[in-house]
Amino acid sequence: MIKLQNITKSYRNGFKRAFVLRRVSLEINEGEFVTIMGPSGAGKSTLLHIMGLLDEPSDGDYLFRGESTASMSNKQRTELHRTQIGFVFQAYHLIDDLTVYENLETPLLYKGLGRSERKSKVAEMLDRFSLVAKQKLFPNQLSGGQQQLVGVARALIIEPRVILADEPTGNLQSQQGEDIMQTLRDLNENDGVTIVQVTHSEKQARYGDRIVRLVDGAVDEDLRLNAETAAA
Ligand SMILES: Nc1ncnc2c1ncn2[C@@H]1O[C@H](COP(=O)(O)OP(=O)(O)OP(=O)(O)O)[C@@H](O)[C@H]1O
């Protein structure tokens, strides 16, 4: 589903080049639940943004479902991102001047869904994430944790084939965090949705079935968890 081949990302830093990712090759199959871990600054978010077509590699190729994304037009890449990828941002990225309801409805508008279908899908998400009472509020009227929940709901609402989540529980209380992890695991197990999450938490990593550790922009370890090491 996701195939990264020798992905390199670098930025110019004065006269030098700073390498954030160094020849990262990684294959993620449909239905996997992968966790990317590693020290701060290792390149985890950058890698996730490249997978989500929100950033481009400096070198190497990224194939999404067998198709090279380098040869796609910007329009095709945007379309792919909007219809197949649910992205949960570390810093929520909600639209400030839209209400919770409207923030959830936006991806459905981009997807071209009709009014009544949008209404029922938004209602379902509001209910699932206990946000019904907050639907008319704007993001700055919510707590950080509530904004995070809206961010997760917005990623799930298009029923994506892939969910890319950058520290999806970073600002949540532990119970809310566990609920989100359980939701992701159910989607993975019951609906076969492919999930790639970035986290610093070993406990959250155990919801998945594989851990990829990045150090200094390179893959340091690629570990498959078995039933005993994965969370029960
Ligand atoms: N636009 C940019 N220009 C220059 N350097 C950048 C840019 N974006 C990211 N970097 C650098 O790339 C490195 C990796 O950043 P990234 O956010 O991918 O790390 P991370 O592993 O996700 O870290 P954290 O766990 O702290 O979120 C950092 O050193 C950062 O300064």
The ligand as a Gaussian input file, in Angstrom:
#p B3LYP/6-31G(d) Opt

LIG

0 1
 N       10.962000      23.312000       7.042000
 C       12.071000      22.912000       7.661000
 N       13.253000      23.529000       7.469000
 C       14.381000      23.100000       8.094000
 N       14.428000      22.058000       8.951000
 C       13.281000      21.417000       9.196000
 C       12.042000      21.788000       8.563000
 N       11.096000      20.930000       8.988000
 C       11.680000      20.073000       9.858000
 N       12.992000      20.365000       9.971000
 C       13.972000      19.656000      10.831000
 O       13.838000      18.282000      10.612000
 C       14.147000      17.564000      11.812000
 C       13.103000      16.492000      12.023000
 O       11.853000      17.092000      12.314000
 P       10.544000      16.206000      12.610000
 O        9.454000      17.153000      12.999000
 O       10.290000      15.319000      11.460000
 O       11.036000      15.365000      13.853000
 P       10.238000      14.403000      14.842000
 O       11.025000      13.132000      14.903000
 O        8.819000      14.298000      14.411000
 O       10.341000      15.157000      16.226000
 P        9.321000      15.303000      17.489000
 O        9.296000      13.950000      18.161000
 O        9.994000      16.322000      18.336000
 O        7.985000      15.731000      16.958000
 C       14.230000      18.584000      12.928000
 O       15.598000      18.743000      13.265000
 C       13.675000      19.849000      12.310000
 O       14.322000      20.991000      12.792000

